[in-house]
Amino acid sequence: MKLLHSAKSNSFFGQSLFIFLIRFFPVLASVLVTIYYARNLDVAVNGRYVNFWIQLPLLTAIACAGIHAFLITYTPPVIVALFRKIRREHFLLYAVWVVAAGFMFAAMQHYSGIAGFIVSFLFLIVYALATITESFLIACKNFRNVAVINLVYAFLFSYLHWYTLHKGLSFPQLFACLLTISAARLFLYMGIALKNINTIPLTGEENISLDASRSLWQHMMFYDISQLTFKWIDKVLISLVLTASLSAIYFNGSNDIPFLPLILSAAGSAALLNLAMNQDDDKYTVQLMQHSARILSAIVFPVFFFLLFFRYELFAVIFTHKYDDSVPVFFTALFVVPLRAYNFTSVLQNRHKGRIINIGALADLILACALMYPFYLLWGLAGVALAFTFTTYLQAAYYLYQTSKVLKVPVLQLIPYRNWLFKLIVFFLFYIVIHYVLVQYFSAKNVLILGCVLTAIVAFVTLRFELDKHSTNGGTS
């Protein structure tokens, strides 16, 4: 109860928590289904199934054209004003853009045979529009309704997958049903969005320049597509070039740790909402980013060390040894996780430094793709993951340097490095001892369960400590 009270009294944490919950339920359903199907399907069949979800995010990013990321930068009155300034022909051009992305995605699915062309085409369009509408509702702080809708969607998503496996539905029938519930979610989103638009008051801030906003949107479009390309290009290429079995092995090893990207995304969205209301306040910006880093590290660091030391038990228990070949890939990709404790682009986006963001994103993508093949020849599938891990650290350093120039402060002032260093040392020692003790007395399954419980306790206690410290210091810690 005290943690919830702290959340209500802490604007940043409270908004992050609400945004996280909105996106939590669909991701939880996806994770559970991924594990369930990996355990019960043949590796090659499962590879064909996961290829659909590997290719969907990249084509969705293309269809969304950065609009969902752009919306969070502004307050609702500004968003509505900008929307009304857009000419009709631009809406038509965007419609053509979305249809082209849908056609491309449908062609890829038609080739794989996992879903029909029409269903895949409509699925991409519905999914992209829902992503954009959800971002608008988050900007309007309409958290509760969106969370409830996503909870129902997640339940139906899980049930349909269970029903398919036990009642003998075909994959095309499954995806037709998923399209139906996705369309229903979009319809509800749009109904709530229209009500919000009709009740948003005029505040005078909506006189923002359309040209300046267009420039930021163009940069955000390029950044979002390049980031999603960076995140999924290795998986997409492997799904297209290598066998379905190898694709499944790589996917299960290199896929993002469940919920950590959600935590970072929620914190980033909350930061942008707060920065939008405190534009150009450098002192507040530095304090907010440091506070965000402390909060995120309280969750991210324990999870990182748990996954690092319990990785063999994780794959043995969850995937029943079917994906033990994924462990080296998982180990290599895992070292990106500590970077999830900081949102490196929030300040740059708030200050309309889209060009800087995109230089870092493009350089990261080009270098990672250049290193993929030689690293693959040296270290196999794990080498592909290593290429992306290595370049992610270079990108993070670049963004920190550029943010320090924008705020005119030293790089070390942007991050709570003493706080981080202390946590890293303590958690490393704690987890290496705990894992050693547990494996002496318990089976792999019980070791994993106890490790999960301890990680939840450690994260909760650390988070409570950070929130109480922030409250005691009057919100300046």
Secondary structure as the mmCIF struct_conf table of DSSP 4:
data_model
#
loop_
_struct_conf.conf_type_id
_struct_conf.id
_struct_conf.beg_label_comp_id
_struct_conf.beg_label_asym_id
_struct_conf.beg_label_seq_id
_struct_conf.end_label_comp_id
_struct_conf.end_label_asym_id
_struct_conf.end_label_seq_id
HELX_RH_AL_P HELX_RH_AL_P1 LYS A 2 SER A 9
HELX_RH_AL_P HELX_RH_AL_P2 SER A 11 ASN A 40
BEND BEND1 LEU A 41 LEU A 41
HELX_RH_AL_P HELX_RH_AL_P3 VAL A 43 CYS A 64
TURN_TY1_P TURN_TY1_P1 ALA A 65 GLY A 66
HELX_RH_AL_P HELX_RH_AL_P4 ILE A 67 LEU A 71
TURN_TY1_P TURN_TY1_P2 ILE A 72 THR A 73
BEND BEND2 TYR A 74 TYR A 74
HELX_RH_AL_P HELX_RH_AL_P5 PRO A 76 LYS A 85
BEND BEND3 ILE A 86 ILE A 86
HELX_RH_AL_P HELX_RH_AL_P6 ARG A 88 SER A 112
TURN_TY1_P TURN_TY1_P3 GLY A 113 GLY A 113
BEND BEND4 ILE A 114 ALA A 115
HELX_RH_AL_P HELX_RH_AL_P7 PHE A 117 ALA A 139
TURN_TY1_P TURN_TY1_P4 CYS A 140 LYS A 141
HELX_RH_AL_P HELX_RH_AL_P8 PHE A 143 LYS A 167
TURN_TY1_P TURN_TY1_P5 GLY A 168 GLY A 168
HELX_RH_AL_P HELX_RH_AL_P9 PHE A 171 THR A 199
HELX_LH_PP_P HELX_LH_PP_P1 ILE A 200 LEU A 202
BEND BEND5 GLY A 204 GLY A 204
TURN_TY1_P TURN_TY1_P6 GLU A 205 GLU A 206
HELX_RH_AL_P HELX_RH_AL_P10 LEU A 210 VAL A 241
BEND BEND6 LEU A 242 LEU A 242
HELX_RH_AL_P HELX_RH_AL_P11 ALA A 244 SER A 254
BEND BEND7 ASN A 255 ASN A 255
HELX_LH_PP_P HELX_LH_PP_P2 ASP A 256 ILE A 257
TURN_TY1_P TURN_TY1_P7 PRO A 258 PHE A 259
HELX_RH_AL_P HELX_RH_AL_P12 LEU A 260 ALA A 276
TURN_TY1_P TURN_TY1_P8 MET A 277 MET A 277
BEND BEND8 ASN A 278 ASN A 278
TURN_TY1_P TURN_TY1_P9 GLN A 279 ASP A 280
HELX_RH_AL_P HELX_RH_AL_P13 ASP A 282 PHE A 309
BEND BEND9 PHE A 310 PHE A 310
HELX_RH_AL_P HELX_RH_AL_P14 ARG A 311 ILE A 318
BEND BEND10 PHE A 319 PHE A 319
TURN_TY1_P TURN_TY1_P10 THR A 320 TYR A 323
HELX_RH_3T_P HELX_RH_3T_P1 ASP A 324 SER A 326
HELX_RH_AL_P HELX_RH_AL_P15 VAL A 327 LEU A 334
TURN_TY1_P TURN_TY1_P11 PHE A 335 VAL A 336
HELX_RH_3T_P HELX_RH_3T_P2 VAL A 337 ALA A 341
BEND BEND11 TYR A 342 TYR A 342
TURN_TY1_P TURN_TY1_P12 PHE A 344 THR A 345
HELX_RH_AL_P HELX_RH_AL_P16 SER A 346 ASN A 350
TURN_TY1_P TURN_TY1_P13 ARG A 351 HIS A 352
HELX_RH_AL_P HELX_RH_AL_P17 GLY A 354 TRP A 379
TURN_TY1_P TURN_TY1_P14 GLY A 380 GLY A 380
HELX_RH_AL_P HELX_RH_AL_P18 LEU A 381 LEU A 407
TURN_TY1_P TURN_TY1_P15 LYS A 408 LYS A 408
BEND BEND12 VAL A 409 VAL A 409
HELX_RH_3T_P HELX_RH_3T_P3 VAL A 411 GLN A 413
TURN_TY1_P TURN_TY1_P16 LEU A 414 PRO A 416
HELX_RH_AL_P HELX_RH_AL_P19 TYR A 417 TYR A 441
BEND BEND13 PHE A 442 PHE A 442
HELX_RH_AL_P HELX_RH_AL_P20 ALA A 444 THR A 472
TURN_TY1_P TURN_TY1_P17 ASN A 473 GLY A 474
BEND BEND14 GLY A 475 GLY A 475
#
